[in-house]
């Protein structure tokens, strides 16, 4: 429905709305609303004088360089900042009035009349996310063809896409193409990049270029962002080729997968549930293990399950293969009898995404109601964060983390859960060990005692 766009962007189709933003005013309106199409436009009116008011000196090489430039006429980092303010809820994937729309892919067309960059670079940045890209060069002066093209393109993006994904692609990549941020870039920009790049930047083939430019060529910030993005890279091992000359260590996500799979081989379960399976990075490896006859992946997001189904090629599976795999919409906070009495439950990098006041309900559900023979839990080790420059002053590895525990806190929690629900517990390190702060990830393996009952 055309009205869907209005709900998702939180802007009423019958209004023209101005917003004060950095450097000027953003105007939002709807040029077209019919039964078949809906068009929303943002016009950014840049005030060059307001943009430089209070600054001293010039970075443009001539006296009027701060005032005479292309900033009012091209889609730059100024537009990205304006989008961040005007469409903040949509960027974060929030739509209280129609929550069902957030994960809906719509047939989108995005048009930007003037974007800095060369056509080849623009395609390399946008095509990997599934966009069909038209990047037409713009003549510097149509009356003087000998002058050639301006360093700009007229950009059109087309494709089925969630609105929140489309906005986040633009939010990150417009400053990358502009390559001239107009505001101070510090550690906070690393968090913004990781948040806006969630789900796509970790595996983007131009990740190095994107992080380098987005963070204003600051090597320390770029390295910090790269390390955090590597942790979010959930591609299967055979898809992620490491540069032999790279100084970046083997991705922690693969070390984590390997550690979990090693435990699974030791325990030899016949039935496994991956709670909070995301896009299914671990499920394929579990299906390949000998003796495993049933694998279940659960998520609260239908979009994640759809991605998992595509990743695992569920539509192409034989009947026998598909009988071994179930992808279920299920919340960790509510009992689900489909998940009871399995051999093994895995919560890999899940608990830290749960509010601490809700964690006891999740524990009661997993260890009390589901009651699998074994449970494997992995979570970040907060002490190891000293190795991440952007986190040296505090903060979490991912914007969605609600907490991160030290080794003592995790061991104490695991021990109390085991005691309450009748499980023996072994805590293991995952990743390179540091003598002072331990490993980057910590893992607990819970094994149910044969004669145990539920005492909590």
C-alpha positions as CSV (number, residue, x, y, z in Angstrom):
1,X,0.0,0.0,0.0
2,X,1.3,3.5,-0.7
3,X,0.5,4.5,2.8
4,X,3.1,2.0,4.1
5,X,5.9,4.4,3.3
6,X,4.3,7.1,5.4
7,X,4.1,4.7,8.4
8,X,7.7,3.5,8.0
9,X,9.2,7.0,7.6
10,X,6.9,8.6,10.2
11,X,5.9,11.5,7.9
12,X,2.3,12.2,7.0
13,X,1.7,12.3,3.2
14,X,-0.6,15.4,3.4
15,X,2.0,17.6,5.1
16,X,5.1,19.5,4.0
17,X,7.5,19.4,7.0
18,X,10.6,21.5,7.5
19,X,13.3,20.4,9.9
20,X,16.3,22.4,11.2
21,X,19.4,20.3,10.6
22,X,23.1,20.9,10.7
23,X,24.0,23.6,8.1
24,X,20.4,24.4,6.9
25,X,16.9,23.1,6.6
26,X,15.5,19.8,5.3
27,X,12.1,19.8,3.7
28,X,10.1,16.6,3.5
29,X,7.0,16.2,1.3
30,X,5.2,13.8,-1.0
31,X,5.1,14.7,-4.7
32,X,3.1,11.6,-5.6
33,X,0.6,9.5,-3.7
34,X,-1.6,7.2,-5.8
35,X,-3.1,3.7,-5.4
36,X,0.0,2.3,-7.1
37,X,2.9,4.5,-6.2
38,X,4.1,6.7,-3.4
39,X,7.0,9.1,-3.6
40,X,8.6,10.9,-0.7
41,X,11.2,13.7,-1.3
42,X,13.7,15.3,0.9
43,X,15.2,18.6,-0.2
44,X,18.2,19.8,1.8
45,X,18.6,23.6,1.7
46,X,22.1,24.3,2.8
47,X,23.1,27.7,4.1
48,X,26.8,28.0,3.3
49,X,27.3,30.9,5.7
50,X,25.6,29.0,8.6
51,X,27.8,25.9,7.7
52,X,31.0,27.7,8.4
53,X,29.9,30.2,11.1
54,X,32.3,30.2,14.0
55,X,35.1,28.5,12.1
56,X,38.4,30.1,11.3
57,X,40.7,29.6,8.4
58,X,40.0,27.7,5.2
59,X,40.7,24.1,4.2
60,X,39.9,24.7,0.5
61,X,43.0,26.4,-0.7
62,X,41.5,29.8,-1.5
63,X,39.9,32.6,0.5
64,X,36.3,31.9,-0.4
65,X,36.7,28.1,-0.4
66,X,34.4,27.6,2.6
67,X,31.6,29.6,0.9
68,X,32.0,28.8,-2.8
69,X,31.7,25.0,-3.2
70,X,29.4,22.3,-4.3
71,X,28.0,21.5,-0.8
72,X,24.5,23.0,-1.4
73,X,24.1,21.0,-4.6
74,X,25.3,17.4,-4.1
75,X,24.2,14.5,-1.9
76,X,27.0,14.6,0.6
77,X,27.6,13.8,4.3
78,X,25.3,16.8,5.0
79,X,22.4,14.8,3.6
80,X,23.4,11.8,5.6
81,X,23.3,13.8,8.8
82,X,19.9,15.3,7.8
83,X,18.6,11.8,7.2
84,X,19.9,10.7,10.6
85,X,17.8,13.4,12.3
86,X,14.6,13.4,10.1
87,X,14.3,9.6,9.6
88,X,15.9,8.5,12.9
89,X,13.1,6.0,13.8
90,X,13.1,4.5,10.4
91,X,16.9,4.1,10.4
92,X,16.6,2.2,13.7
93,X,13.9,0.0,12.3
94,X,11.1,1.3,14.6
95,X,7.5,1.6,13.5
96,X,5.1,1.3,16.5
97,X,2.0,1.9,14.4
98,X,2.8,-0.9,11.9
99,X,5.6,-3.1,13.4
100,X,4.8,-5.7,10.7
101,X,6.1,-3.4,8.0
102,X,9.6,-3.1,9.3
103,X,10.7,-6.5,8.0
104,X,8.7,-6.1,4.7
105,X,10.7,-5.7,1.5
106,X,9.2,-3.0,-0.8
107,X,10.0,-2.4,-4.5
108,X,12.0,0.8,-3.9
109,X,13.5,3.3,-6.3
110,X,15.8,5.9,-4.9
111,X,16.9,8.9,-7.0
112,X,19.8,11.3,-6.2
113,X,20.4,13.9,-8.9
114,X,24.0,14.6,-8.0
115,X,26.3,12.3,-6.0
116,X,30.1,12.7,-5.8
117,X,32.0,9.8,-7.1
118,X,32.9,7.8,-10.3
119,X,30.3,5.4,-11.8
120,X,32.5,2.3,-11.1
121,X,33.0,3.2,-7.4
122,X,29.3,3.9,-6.9
123,X,28.4,0.5,-8.4
124,X,31.1,-1.3,-6.3
125,X,29.6,0.2,-3.2
126,X,25.8,-0.3,-3.8
127,X,25.5,-3.5,-6.0
128,X,26.7,-6.0,-3.3
129,X,23.6,-5.2,-1.2
130,X,21.3,-6.2,-4.1
131,X,20.6,-2.8,-5.7
132,X,20.3,-2.4,-9.4
133,X,22.5,0.7,-10.0
134,X,22.3,3.4,-12.6
135,X,25.2,5.9,-12.3
136,X,25.2,8.3,-15.2
137,X,28.1,10.8,-15.5
138,X,27.2,14.5,-15.4
139,X,28.7,16.9,-17.9
140,X,30.7,19.7,-16.2
141,X,29.1,22.2,-18.7
142,X,26.8,21.1,-21.5
143,X,27.8,24.1,-23.6
144,X,31.5,23.1,-23.4
145,X,31.8,19.4,-24.0
146,X,35.5,19.7,-24.2
147,X,35.6,20.2,-20.4
148,X,34.5,16.6,-19.9
149,X,32.5,15.3,-17.0
150,X,32.1,16.6,-13.5
151,X,33.2,14.3,-10.6
152,X,29.6,13.5,-10.0
153,X,26.9,11.0,-11.1
154,X,23.2,11.0,-11.3
155,X,22.3,8.0,-9.2
156,X,19.3,5.7,-9.3
157,X,18.9,2.6,-7.1
158,X,16.2,0.0,-7.6
159,X,15.4,-3.2,-5.9
160,X,13.2,-5.0,-3.3
161,X,14.5,-3.7,0.0
162,X,13.5,-3.0,3.6
163,X,13.2,0.7,4.1
164,X,15.4,0.6,7.2
165,X,18.1,-1.2,5.1
166,X,17.9,1.3,2.3
167,X,18.2,4.2,4.6
168,X,21.2,2.7,6.4
169,X,23.0,2.0,3.1
170,X,22.6,5.7,2.2
171,X,23.5,6.9,5.7
172,X,26.9,5.1,5.5
173,X,27.7,5.3,1.8
174,X,26.9,8.9,1.0
175,X,29.7,10.2,3.3
176,X,32.0,7.5,1.8
177,X,31.4,8.8,-1.7
178,X,31.7,12.4,-0.5
179,X,35.0,11.6,1.4
180,X,34.9,15.0,3.1
181,X,33.0,14.8,6.4
182,X,32.1,18.2,7.7
183,X,32.1,17.4,11.4
184,X,34.6,16.0,14.0
185,X,35.1,12.3,13.7
186,X,35.9,10.4,16.9
187,X,35.2,7.1,18.7
188,X,31.5,7.7,18.6
189,X,31.6,7.4,14.8
190,X,32.8,3.8,15.1
191,X,29.6,3.0,17.0
192,X,27.5,4.7,14.4
193,X,29.2,2.8,11.6
194,X,28.9,-0.6,13.3
195,X,25.2,0.1,14.1
196,X,24.3,1.4,10.6
197,X,26.4,-1.3,8.9
198,X,24.8,-4.2,10.9
199,X,23.8,-7.0,8.6
200,X,25.8,-6.0,5.5
201,X,29.0,-4.1,6.1
202,X,30.9,-7.0,7.8
203,X,30.7,-9.0,4.5
204,X,30.9,-6.1,2.0
205,X,33.8,-6.6,-0.5
206,X,34.6,-2.9,-0.2
207,X,34.6,-2.9,3.6
208,X,38.2,-1.5,3.9
209,X,37.4,1.4,1.6
210,X,34.1,2.1,3.4
211,X,35.6,2.1,6.9
212,X,38.6,4.1,5.8
213,X,36.6,6.9,4.2
214,X,33.7,7.0,6.7
215,X,36.1,7.4,9.6
216,X,38.0,10.3,7.8
217,X,41.1,8.2,7.1
218,X,42.0,7.9,10.8
219,X,43.9,4.6,11.0
220,X,43.2,3.9,14.6
221,X,39.4,4.3,14.3
222,X,39.4,2.3,11.1
223,X,41.3,-0.6,12.7
224,X,38.9,-0.5,15.7
225,X,35.8,-0.6,13.4
226,X,37.4,-3.4,11.3
227,X,38.0,-5.5,14.3
228,X,34.4,-5.1,15.5
229,X,33.0,-5.8,12.0
230,X,35.1,-8.9,11.7
231,X,33.3,-10.2,14.8
232,X,30.0,-9.7,13.0
233,X,31.2,-11.5,9.9
234,X,29.1,-14.7,10.0
235,X,29.9,-16.0,6.5
236,X,30.8,-19.7,6.4
237,X,34.5,-20.3,6.6
238,X,34.9,-21.3,3.0
239,X,33.3,-18.0,1.8
240,X,35.6,-15.7,3.8
241,X,39.0,-15.7,2.2
242,X,41.7,-14.2,4.4
243,X,44.4,-11.9,2.8
244,X,47.7,-13.7,3.4
245,X,49.4,-10.3,4.1
246,X,46.6,-9.1,6.4
247,X,47.6,-8.3,10.0
248,X,44.0,-8.8,11.2
249,X,43.7,-12.1,13.1
250,X,41.4,-14.9,12.1
251,X,37.8,-13.7,12.7
252,X,36.6,-14.4,16.2
253,X,33.2,-15.5,14.8
254,X,34.9,-18.5,13.2
255,X,36.9,-19.3,16.3
256,X,33.6,-19.3,18.2
257,X,31.9,-21.5,15.6
258,X,34.7,-24.0,15.7
259,X,34.7,-24.0,19.6
260,X,30.9,-24.7,19.6
261,X,31.2,-27.4,17.0
262,X,34.0,-29.1,18.9
263,X,31.7,-29.3,22.0
264,X,28.9,-30.7,19.9
265,X,31.2,-33.4,18.6
266,X,32.2,-34.2,22.2
267,X,28.6,-34.4,23.4
268,X,27.3,-36.3,20.3
269,X,23.7,-35.1,20.4
270,X,21.0,-36.4,18.1
271,X,18.8,-33.3,18.4
272,X,20.0,-29.7,18.6
273,X,18.3,-26.3,18.8
274,X,20.2,-23.1,18.0
275,X,18.4,-20.4,20.0
276,X,18.6,-17.1,18.3
277,X,20.1,-18.6,15.1
278,X,20.1,-15.3,13.2
279,X,20.6,-15.9,9.4
280,X,21.7,-19.5,10.0
281,X,25.5,-19.3,10.1
282,X,25.8,-22.2,12.4
283,X,22.9,-24.4,11.2
284,X,24.6,-25.6,8.1
285,X,27.6,-26.9,10.0
286,X,25.3,-28.6,12.5
287,X,23.5,-30.5,9.8
288,X,26.8,-31.9,8.5
289,X,27.7,-33.5,11.8
290,X,27.5,-37.3,12.0
291,X,24.7,-38.6,14.2
292,X,22.6,-35.4,14.2
293,X,19.1,-36.3,13.1
294,X,17.3,-33.1,14.1
295,X,18.4,-29.4,13.9
296,X,16.1,-26.5,14.9
297,X,16.8,-22.8,14.4
298,X,14.7,-20.3,16.3
299,X,14.4,-16.5,15.9
300,X,11.9,-13.8,16.8
301,X,12.5,-12.2,13.4
302,X,10.8,-13.7,10.3
303,X,13.4,-11.8,8.2
304,X,16.3,-13.7,9.9
305,X,14.6,-17.0,9.3
306,X,14.0,-16.1,5.6
307,X,17.7,-15.3,5.3
308,X,18.6,-18.6,7.0
309,X,16.3,-20.5,4.6
310,X,18.0,-18.9,1.6
311,X,21.5,-19.5,3.0
312,X,20.7,-23.2,3.6
313,X,19.0,-23.5,0.2
314,X,15.9,-25.0,2.0
315,X,13.8,-24.7,-1.2
316,X,16.3,-27.1,-3.0
317,X,16.5,-29.7,-0.2
318,X,15.2,-33.2,-0.7
319,X,12.3,-34.3,1.5
320,X,14.7,-36.3,3.6
321,X,17.0,-33.4,4.1
322,X,14.3,-30.9,4.9
323,X,12.8,-33.3,7.5
324,X,16.0,-32.8,9.6
325,X,15.7,-29.0,9.7
326,X,13.1,-26.8,11.3
327,X,13.1,-23.0,11.3
328,X,10.8,-21.7,14.0
329,X,9.5,-18.3,15.1
330,X,10.0,-18.5,18.8
331,X,10.9,-16.1,21.7
332,X,13.3,-17.1,24.4
333,X,11.0,-15.5,27.0
334,X,8.0,-17.8,26.4
335,X,7.6,-21.5,26.7
336,X,7.5,-23.5,23.5
337,X,6.7,-27.2,23.8
338,X,8.2,-27.8,20.4
339,X,11.6,-27.2,22.0
340,X,11.3,-29.5,25.0
341,X,13.6,-32.5,25.9
342,X,16.2,-32.0,23.2
343,X,19.7,-33.2,23.5
344,X,21.4,-29.8,23.1
345,X,20.5,-26.1,23.2
346,X,23.0,-23.5,21.9
347,X,22.9,-19.8,22.8
348,X,25.8,-18.4,20.9
349,X,26.3,-14.6,21.5
350,X,22.7,-14.3,22.6
351,X,22.4,-13.6,26.3
352,X,24.2,-10.2,26.1
353,X,21.4,-9.0,23.8
354,X,18.8,-9.6,26.6
355,X,18.0,-7.0,29.2
356,X,19.3,-8.1,32.6
357,X,15.9,-7.9,34.2
358,X,14.5,-10.3,31.6
359,X,17.4,-12.8,31.7
360,X,15.9,-14.8,34.7
361,X,12.8,-15.5,32.6
362,X,14.9,-16.7,29.7
363,X,17.0,-18.9,32.1
364,X,13.8,-20.4,33.6
365,X,12.5,-21.1,30.1
366,X,15.7,-22.7,28.8
367,X,16.8,-24.7,31.8
368,X,13.4,-25.2,33.5
369,X,10.8,-25.7,30.7
370,X,12.9,-26.8,27.7
371,X,15.3,-28.7,29.9
372,X,17.8,-30.1,27.3
373,X,20.4,-32.6,28.3
374,X,23.1,-30.0,27.5
375,X,23.3,-26.3,27.0
376,X,26.2,-24.3,25.4
377,X,26.4,-20.5,26.1
378,X,29.0,-18.1,24.6
379,X,29.2,-14.4,25.4
380,X,31.9,-11.7,25.2
381,X,34.5,-11.3,27.9
382,X,34.4,-7.7,29.0
383,X,37.9,-7.7,30.3
384,X,39.3,-8.4,26.8
385,X,37.8,-5.1,25.6
386,X,41.0,-3.4,26.5
387,X,42.4,-4.8,23.2
388,X,39.8,-2.8,21.2
389,X,41.0,0.9,21.0
390,X,37.5,2.3,20.5
391,X,36.3,0.6,23.7
392,X,39.3,1.6,25.9
393,X,37.1,4.2,27.7
394,X,34.2,1.8,28.2
395,X,31.3,0.7,26.0
396,X,30.2,-2.6,24.4
397,X,31.4,-4.4,21.3
398,X,28.0,-4.1,19.6
399,X,25.4,-1.3,20.0
400,X,22.7,-3.8,20.8
401,X,24.5,-5.4,23.7
402,X,22.7,-4.8,27.0
403,X,25.7,-6.0,29.1
404,X,29.1,-7.6,28.8
405,X,30.4,-9.7,31.7
406,X,33.9,-10.2,33.2
407,X,35.1,-13.8,33.6
408,X,34.2,-13.7,37.3
409,X,30.7,-12.5,36.5
410,X,30.1,-15.1,33.9
411,X,31.5,-17.9,35.9
412,X,29.3,-16.8,38.9
413,X,26.2,-16.6,36.8
414,X,26.8,-20.0,35.1
415,X,27.5,-21.6,38.5
416,X,24.3,-20.3,40.1
417,X,22.2,-21.4,37.1
418,X,23.7,-24.9,37.2
419,X,23.1,-25.2,40.9
420,X,19.5,-24.0,40.6
421,X,18.5,-26.2,37.7
422,X,20.6,-29.3,38.4
423,X,23.4,-28.9,35.8
424,X,27.1,-29.4,36.0
425,X,29.1,-26.5,34.5
426,X,32.4,-26.2,32.7
427,X,33.7,-22.8,31.6
428,X,36.1,-22.6,28.7
429,X,37.9,-19.8,26.9
430,X,37.4,-19.2,23.2
431,X,40.0,-17.4,21.1
432,X,43.6,-16.2,21.9
433,X,44.4,-16.2,25.6
434,X,45.8,-13.1,27.2
435,X,47.6,-13.9,30.5
436,X,46.0,-10.9,32.2
437,X,42.5,-10.5,30.7
438,X,41.7,-14.0,29.3
439,X,40.1,-14.8,26.0
440,X,37.8,-12.6,23.9
441,X,34.9,-14.9,24.2
442,X,33.9,-17.2,27.1
443,X,31.9,-20.3,26.9
444,X,30.0,-22.4,29.5
445,X,28.9,-26.0,28.9
446,X,26.0,-27.2,31.0
447,X,25.3,-30.9,31.4
448,X,22.2,-32.1,33.2
449,X,22.6,-34.4,36.2
450,X,20.9,-37.7,35.8
451,X,19.0,-37.4,39.1
452,X,18.3,-33.7,39.0
453,X,15.0,-32.0,39.4
454,X,14.1,-28.3,38.9
455,X,14.5,-26.4,42.2
456,X,14.0,-22.9,40.8
